[in-house]
Amino acid sequence: MSSSSTTTTTTRLLMLKASDGVTFEVEEAVATKLGAINNMVEEEGSEDLICLPNVNGKFLGMVLEWCKKHANNNTNSDKGNDEVNKWWDKEFVMDLDQNTLYHLLMAADYLSGTELVDLLTEKVASMIRGKKVEEIRETFKIKSDFLPGQEEEIRKKNSWAFE
Amino acid sequence: MRAHRSRSPLSAPPTLPWNHPRQRLSQKKYWLVAATINSLPDQLWVEIMSRLPVKSLLRCKCVQKPWCRLIDTLIHDRTFVTKHLNSSIDRPSLYIRSYDVSRRVRNSFVTICNENGDNAHLDTVIEDFDLSPFRQQYHMSFLGSHCNGIMCISVLRQNIVLLCNPALREFKLITGSCLGPRRRIDQT
């Protein structure tokens, strides 16, 4: 899987290589939305192939897709950008399965994509907020490992939170 | 022609001072393993937890032992508390003091939250918190002042100040305060 963006003579392209060897050619303005890549470009220039040994091609592709969308939205029109981005972000996180969500989150964190980390951590938080303990366990498929009585003790300490 | 020289990998993210034995994914080929919420690194847990209201944090303590340990560490960590406070600024609570027919005082917090991120649907959460154990013992003045989510209530005619963290329902009585017995704490 390799992605190429529409090239114009003025935009510089960066070559990114994921851990599984998949390479991406991305506009510099898009890729530098990621803090880690921005730092590398600033320090070492944009000529070389940038190797990202901790990100798999699938998730790097998704992170770059998000960056591209946001970069495009921000240049297209002045008004309503926030609305467009918000709407698009909502669509982006809506159908993510948990495995993809966590891998994507770790990839975004590794690449210092602060805005994307914010979006994805908020998604995880929304899966916890307002839920009861049993519902949280069910959502994340987690089994309780408390000894009998231990959980009740915690509940008793802050009983108001469990009403 | 472009020289394809590989660069050194990015430095590893900083590790936090607390350690909890959650399931970890090895660095090699981690994407082949199904990731769960427990495989997220500490710094992402901090991000997620700082977005949760206190009630959810306390509930999370009951999910599993590692969750409990992590949250216990976090709520005593100054950096996390500041982070949590900053993200709670988006959901301010209104403190309401009312009297019922038998003139019993009721302290409540009304929080308006916009959890779906759209403005079409706003939830209102009303939570009562009980100051009666202190009221029976002390004659308390009106709410004096508040700062960063901590309320300060003075006890009349005694040199005592009650500090109260309504989010955690925690109280601290400070006896022999430097304010002196006759001072009333005013809004600042």
Interface residues (C-beta under 8 A of the other chain):
Chain A: M15 K17 S19 A36 M40 E44 E47 D48 L49 I50 C51 L52 P53 N54 N56 K58 F59 K86 K90 Q98 N99 Y102 H103 L105 M106 D109 Y110 V117 D118 T121 E122 V124 A125 S126 I128 R129 G130 K131 K132 V133 I136 R137 F140 K141 I142 K143 S144 D145 F146 E151 I154 R155 N158 W160 A161 F162
Chain B: R2 A3 H4 R5 S6 R7 P9 L10 P13 Q27 K29 Y30 W31 A34 A35 T36 I37 N38 S39 L40 P41 Q43 L44 E47 I48 M49 R51 L52 P53 V54 K55 S56 L58 R59 C60 K61 C62 V63 Q64 K65 C68 E115 G117 E127 F129 L168 R169
